[in-house]
């Protein structure tokens, strides 16, 4: 069985050097982003369904998938717009990190690897 790699060494700063601070996002950004995304999603999906001539009681999988994709775009857009109002958004602000070179990025860590027994 393969052992997990050791944890990374803690970052040691030179005396007098400042660490990059976390952006000072306001607590209301979460509510504003969520509410704004939902409102924009309802408006955009309503316009697209009206143009396509689909009734509001249509429950087809196509409508559900398209509406979900549009909603995802608005959620990501709201997060980026609100984050940009404080500081230029960086991937680490949203918890995104690079995978170590040579290490599998998701398989064994998420339980998706084939069983060896």
mmCIF file of the C-alpha atoms, coordinates in Angstrom:
data_MODEL
# 
_entry.id   MODEL 
# 
loop_
_atom_site.group_PDB 
_atom_site.id 
_atom_site.type_symbol 
_atom_site.label_atom_id 
_atom_site.label_alt_id 
_atom_site.label_comp_id 
_atom_site.label_asym_id 
_atom_site.label_entity_id 
_atom_site.label_seq_id 
_atom_site.pdbx_PDB_ins_code 
_atom_site.Cartn_x 
_atom_site.Cartn_y 
_atom_site.Cartn_z 
_atom_site.occupancy 
_atom_site.B_iso_or_equiv 
_atom_site.pdbx_formal_charge 
_atom_site.auth_seq_id 
_atom_site.auth_comp_id 
_atom_site.auth_asym_id 
_atom_site.auth_atom_id 
_atom_site.pdbx_PDB_model_num 
ATOM 1   C CA . UNK A 1 1   ? 0.000   0.000  0.000   1.00 0.00 ? 1   UNK A CA 1 
ATOM 2   C CA . UNK A 1 2   ? 1.285   3.451  -0.906  1.00 0.00 ? 2   UNK A CA 1 
ATOM 3   C CA . UNK A 1 3   ? 1.899   5.973  1.855   1.00 0.00 ? 3   UNK A CA 1 
ATOM 4   C CA . UNK A 1 4   ? 0.531   9.481  1.743   1.00 0.00 ? 4   UNK A CA 1 
ATOM 5   C CA . UNK A 1 5   ? 3.059   12.247 1.098   1.00 0.00 ? 5   UNK A CA 1 
ATOM 6   C CA . UNK A 1 6   ? 4.153   14.263 4.125   1.00 0.00 ? 6   UNK A CA 1 
ATOM 7   C CA . UNK A 1 7   ? 2.381   17.568 4.751   1.00 0.00 ? 7   UNK A CA 1 
ATOM 8   C CA . UNK A 1 8   ? 4.008   20.638 3.214   1.00 0.00 ? 8   UNK A CA 1 
ATOM 9   C CA . UNK A 1 9   ? 6.391   22.663 5.324   1.00 0.00 ? 9   UNK A CA 1 
ATOM 10  C CA . UNK A 1 10  ? 4.799   25.749 6.903   1.00 0.00 ? 10  UNK A CA 1 
ATOM 11  C CA . UNK A 1 11  ? 5.537   29.035 5.200   1.00 0.00 ? 11  UNK A CA 1 
ATOM 12  C CA . UNK A 1 12  ? 8.305   30.903 6.997   1.00 0.00 ? 12  UNK A CA 1 
ATOM 13  C CA . UNK A 1 13  ? 8.386   34.627 6.323   1.00 0.00 ? 13  UNK A CA 1 
ATOM 14  C CA . UNK A 1 14  ? 11.421  36.823 6.597   1.00 0.00 ? 14  UNK A CA 1 
ATOM 15  C CA . UNK A 1 15  ? 11.386  39.229 9.544   1.00 0.00 ? 15  UNK A CA 1 
ATOM 16  C CA . UNK A 1 16  ? 9.361   42.304 8.655   1.00 0.00 ? 16  UNK A CA 1 
ATOM 17  C CA . UNK A 1 17  ? 7.729   40.667 5.612   1.00 0.00 ? 17  UNK A CA 1 
ATOM 18  C CA . UNK A 1 18  ? 3.938   40.707 5.453   1.00 0.00 ? 18  UNK A CA 1 
ATOM 19  C CA . UNK A 1 19  ? 1.919   37.700 4.358   1.00 0.00 ? 19  UNK A CA 1 
ATOM 20  C CA . UNK A 1 20  ? -0.639  38.249 1.618   1.00 0.00 ? 20  UNK A CA 1 
ATOM 21  C CA . UNK A 1 21  ? -3.835  39.023 3.540   1.00 0.00 ? 21  UNK A CA 1 
ATOM 22  C CA . UNK A 1 22  ? -7.169  37.411 2.877   1.00 0.00 ? 22  UNK A CA 1 
ATOM 23  C CA . UNK A 1 23  ? -9.517  39.885 1.140   1.00 0.00 ? 23  UNK A CA 1 
ATOM 24  C CA . UNK A 1 24  ? -11.892 41.695 3.459   1.00 0.00 ? 24  UNK A CA 1 
ATOM 25  C CA . UNK A 1 25  ? -15.174 40.493 1.983   1.00 0.00 ? 25  UNK A CA 1 
ATOM 26  C CA . UNK A 1 26  ? -18.307 41.837 3.619   1.00 0.00 ? 26  UNK A CA 1 
ATOM 27  C CA . UNK A 1 27  ? -20.690 39.340 5.261   1.00 0.00 ? 27  UNK A CA 1 
ATOM 28  C CA . UNK A 1 28  ? -23.627 40.525 3.164   1.00 0.00 ? 28  UNK A CA 1 
ATOM 29  C CA . UNK A 1 29  ? -21.830 39.497 -0.059  1.00 0.00 ? 29  UNK A CA 1 
ATOM 30  C CA . UNK A 1 30  ? -23.119 35.928 0.411   1.00 0.00 ? 30  UNK A CA 1 
ATOM 31  C CA . UNK A 1 31  ? -26.773 36.996 0.569   1.00 0.00 ? 31  UNK A CA 1 
ATOM 32  C CA . UNK A 1 32  ? -26.381 39.534 -2.237  1.00 0.00 ? 32  UNK A CA 1 
ATOM 33  C CA . UNK A 1 33  ? -24.681 37.024 -4.517  1.00 0.00 ? 33  UNK A CA 1 
ATOM 34  C CA . UNK A 1 34  ? -27.237 34.309 -3.818  1.00 0.00 ? 34  UNK A CA 1 
ATOM 35  C CA . UNK A 1 35  ? -30.278 36.575 -4.211  1.00 0.00 ? 35  UNK A CA 1 
ATOM 36  C CA . UNK A 1 36  ? -28.870 38.322 -7.291  1.00 0.00 ? 36  UNK A CA 1 
ATOM 37  C CA . UNK A 1 37  ? -28.016 35.009 -8.945  1.00 0.00 ? 37  UNK A CA 1 
ATOM 38  C CA . UNK A 1 38  ? -31.478 33.593 -8.358  1.00 0.00 ? 38  UNK A CA 1 
ATOM 39  C CA . UNK A 1 39  ? -33.210 36.715 -9.667  1.00 0.00 ? 39  UNK A CA 1 
ATOM 40  C CA . UNK A 1 40  ? -30.991 36.833 -12.769 1.00 0.00 ? 40  UNK A CA 1 
ATOM 41  C CA . UNK A 1 41  ? -31.530 33.096 -13.322 1.00 0.00 ? 41  UNK A CA 1 
ATOM 42  C CA . UNK A 1 42  ? -35.310 33.436 -13.177 1.00 0.00 ? 42  UNK A CA 1 
ATOM 43  C CA . UNK A 1 43  ? -35.272 36.353 -15.599 1.00 0.00 ? 43  UNK A CA 1 
ATOM 44  C CA . UNK A 1 44  ? -32.842 34.734 -18.067 1.00 0.00 ? 44  UNK A CA 1 
ATOM 45  C CA . UNK A 1 45  ? -34.557 31.336 -18.022 1.00 0.00 ? 45  UNK A CA 1 
ATOM 46  C CA . UNK A 1 46  ? -37.948 33.013 -18.421 1.00 0.00 ? 46  UNK A CA 1 
ATOM 47  C CA . UNK A 1 47  ? -36.732 34.925 -21.473 1.00 0.00 ? 47  UNK A CA 1 
ATOM 48  C CA . UNK A 1 48  ? -35.117 31.847 -23.015 1.00 0.00 ? 48  UNK A CA 1 
ATOM 49  C CA . UNK A 1 49  ? -38.214 29.704 -22.419 1.00 0.00 ? 49  UNK A CA 1 
ATOM 50  C CA . UNK A 1 50  ? -40.432 32.408 -23.914 1.00 0.00 ? 50  UNK A CA 1 
ATOM 51  C CA . UNK A 1 51  ? -38.235 32.663 -27.007 1.00 0.00 ? 51  UNK A CA 1 
ATOM 52  C CA . UNK A 1 52  ? -38.182 28.871 -27.346 1.00 0.00 ? 52  UNK A CA 1 
ATOM 53  C CA . UNK A 1 53  ? -41.975 28.712 -26.942 1.00 0.00 ? 53  UNK A CA 1 
ATOM 54  C CA . UNK A 1 54  ? -41.844 26.340 -23.979 1.00 0.00 ? 54  UNK A CA 1 
ATOM 55  C CA . UNK A 1 55  ? -44.644 26.488 -21.403 1.00 0.00 ? 55  UNK A CA 1 
ATOM 56  C CA . UNK A 1 56  ? -43.872 27.169 -17.762 1.00 0.00 ? 56  UNK A CA 1 
ATOM 57  C CA . UNK A 1 57  ? -45.316 23.812 -16.715 1.00 0.00 ? 57  UNK A CA 1 
ATOM 58  C CA . UNK A 1 58  ? -43.019 21.881 -19.058 1.00 0.00 ? 58  UNK A CA 1 
ATOM 59  C CA . UNK A 1 59  ? -40.921 19.523 -16.949 1.00 0.00 ? 59  UNK A CA 1 
ATOM 60  C CA . UNK A 1 60  ? -38.564 18.160 -19.612 1.00 0.00 ? 60  UNK A CA 1 
ATOM 61  C CA . UNK A 1 61  ? -34.978 17.212 -18.788 1.00 0.00 ? 61  UNK A CA 1 
ATOM 62  C CA . UNK A 1 62  ? -33.712 19.657 -21.415 1.00 0.00 ? 62  UNK A CA 1 
ATOM 63  C CA . UNK A 1 63  ? -35.326 22.600 -19.645 1.00 0.00 ? 63  UNK A CA 1 
ATOM 64  C CA . UNK A 1 64  ? -33.896 21.455 -16.310 1.00 0.00 ? 64  UNK A CA 1 
ATOM 65  C CA . UNK A 1 65  ? -30.349 21.051 -17.667 1.00 0.00 ? 65  UNK A CA 1 
ATOM 66  C CA . UNK A 1 66  ? -30.365 24.380 -19.501 1.00 0.00 ? 66  UNK A CA 1 
ATOM 67  C CA . UNK A 1 67  ? -31.765 26.215 -16.467 1.00 0.00 ? 67  UNK A CA 1 
ATOM 68  C CA . UNK A 1 68  ? -29.173 24.597 -14.188 1.00 0.00 ? 68  UNK A CA 1 
ATOM 69  C CA . UNK A 1 69  ? -26.312 25.590 -16.506 1.00 0.00 ? 69  UNK A CA 1 
ATOM 70  C CA . UNK A 1 70  ? -27.588 29.169 -16.658 1.00 0.00 ? 70  UNK A CA 1 
ATOM 71  C CA . UNK A 1 71  ? -27.887 29.226 -12.871 1.00 0.00 ? 71  UNK A CA 1 
ATOM 72  C CA . UNK A 1 72  ? -24.304 27.981 -12.510 1.00 0.00 ? 72  UNK A CA 1 
ATOM 73  C CA . UNK A 1 73  ? -23.039 30.741 -14.776 1.00 0.00 ? 73  UNK A CA 1 
ATOM 74  C CA . UNK A 1 74  ? -24.839 33.369 -12.691 1.00 0.00 ? 74  UNK A CA 1 
ATOM 75  C CA . UNK A 1 75  ? -23.546 31.955 -9.379  1.00 0.00 ? 75  UNK A CA 1 
ATOM 76  C CA . UNK A 1 76  ? -19.960 31.983 -10.635 1.00 0.00 ? 76  UNK A CA 1 
ATOM 77  C CA . UNK A 1 77  ? -20.428 35.440 -12.125 1.00 0.00 ? 77  UNK A CA 1 
ATOM 78  C CA . UNK A 1 78  ? -21.838 36.829 -8.878  1.00 0.00 ? 78  UNK A CA 1 
ATOM 79  C CA . UNK A 1 79  ? -18.946 35.400 -6.870  1.00 0.00 ? 79  UNK A CA 1 
ATOM 80  C CA . UNK A 1 80  ? -16.388 36.930 -9.250  1.00 0.00 ? 80  UNK A CA 1 
ATOM 81  C CA . UNK A 1 81  ? -18.125 40.321 -9.459  1.00 0.00 ? 81  UNK A CA 1 
ATOM 82  C CA . UNK A 1 82  ? -18.491 40.658 -5.691  1.00 0.00 ? 82  UNK A CA 1 
ATOM 83  C CA . UNK A 1 83  ? -14.945 39.429 -5.060  1.00 0.00 ? 83  UNK A CA 1 
ATOM 84  C CA . UNK A 1 84  ? -13.609 41.899 -7.617  1.00 0.00 ? 84  UNK A CA 1 
ATOM 85  C CA . UNK A 1 85  ? -15.280 44.779 -5.785  1.00 0.00 ? 85  UNK A CA 1 
ATOM 86  C CA . UNK A 1 86  ? -12.779 44.266 -2.926  1.00 0.00 ? 86  UNK A CA 1 
ATOM 87  C CA . UNK A 1 87  ? -9.645  42.890 -4.611  1.00 0.00 ? 87  UNK A CA 1 
ATOM 88  C CA . UNK A 1 88  ? -8.720  41.196 -7.881  1.00 0.00 ? 88  UNK A CA 1 
ATOM 89  C CA . UNK A 1 89  ? -9.926  37.594 -7.468  1.00 0.00 ? 89  UNK A CA 1 
ATOM 90  C CA . UNK A 1 90  ? -7.265  34.907 -7.275  1.00 0.00 ? 90  UNK A CA 1 
ATOM 91  C CA . UNK A 1 91  ? -7.869  31.139 -7.401  1.00 0.00 ? 91  UNK A CA 1 
ATOM 92  C CA . UNK A 1 92  ? -6.690  30.688 -3.793  1.00 0.00 ? 92  UNK A CA 1 
ATOM 93  C CA . UNK A 1 93  ? -9.429  33.081 -2.627  1.00 0.00 ? 93  UNK A CA 1 
ATOM 94  C CA . UNK A 1 94  ? -11.920 30.390 -3.632  1.00 0.00 ? 94  UNK A CA 1 
ATOM 95  C CA . UNK A 1 95  ? -9.965  27.440 -2.233  1.00 0.00 ? 95  UNK A CA 1 
ATOM 96  C CA . UNK A 1 96  ? -8.470  26.335 -5.559  1.00 0.00 ? 96  UNK A CA 1 
ATOM 97  C CA . UNK A 1 97  ? -4.952  24.941 -5.355  1.00 0.00 ? 97  UNK A CA 1 
ATOM 98  C CA . UNK A 1 98  ? -2.606  23.222 -7.803  1.00 0.00 ? 98  UNK A CA 1 
ATOM 99  C CA . UNK A 1 99  ? -2.208  19.492 -7.459  1.00 0.00 ? 99  UNK A CA 1 
ATOM 100 C CA . UNK A 1 100 ? 1.366   18.378 -6.750  1.00 0.00 ? 100 UNK A CA 1 
ATOM 101 C CA . UNK A 1 101 ? 3.227   17.220 -9.850  1.00 0.00 ? 101 UNK A CA 1 
ATOM 102 C CA . UNK A 1 102 ? 3.157   13.474 -10.279 1.00 0.00 ? 102 UNK A CA 1 
ATOM 103 C CA . UNK A 1 103 ? 0.401   12.957 -7.728  1.00 0.00 ? 103 UNK A CA 1 
ATOM 104 C CA . UNK A 1 104 ? -3.079  11.901 -8.781  1.00 0.00 ? 104 UNK A CA 1 
ATOM 105 C CA . UNK A 1 105 ? -5.394  14.820 -8.212  1.00 0.00 ? 105 UNK A CA 1 
ATOM 106 C CA . UNK A 1 106 ? -8.662  13.103 -7.288  1.00 0.00 ? 106 UNK A CA 1 
ATOM 107 C CA . UNK A 1 107 ? -8.727  9.327  -7.719  1.00 0.00 ? 107 UNK A CA 1 
ATOM 108 C CA . UNK A 1 108 ? -7.299  7.723  -4.572  1.00 0.00 ? 108 UNK A CA 1 
ATOM 109 C CA . UNK A 1 109 ? -8.136  10.662 -2.355  1.00 0.00 ? 109 UNK A CA 1 
ATOM 110 C CA . UNK A 1 110 ? -11.830 10.537 -3.207  1.00 0.00 ? 110 UNK A CA 1 
ATOM 111 C CA . UNK A 1 111 ? -12.258 6.780  -3.176  1.00 0.00 ? 111 UNK A CA 1 
ATOM 112 C CA . UNK A 1 112 ? -12.533 6.559  -6.967  1.00 0.00 ? 112 UNK A CA 1 
ATOM 113 C CA . UNK A 1 113 ? -9.545  4.282  -7.487  1.00 0.00 ? 113 UNK A CA 1 
ATOM 114 C CA . UNK A 1 114 ? -10.031 0.634  -8.400  1.00 0.00 ? 114 UNK A CA 1 
ATOM 115 C CA . UNK A 1 115 ? -9.731  -1.866 -5.599  1.00 0.00 ? 115 UNK A CA 1 
ATOM 116 C CA . UNK A 1 116 ? -6.399  -3.706 -5.403  1.00 0.00 ? 116 UNK A CA 1 
ATOM 117 C CA . UNK A 1 117 ? -7.589  -6.626 -3.282  1.00 0.00 ? 117 UNK A CA 1 
# 
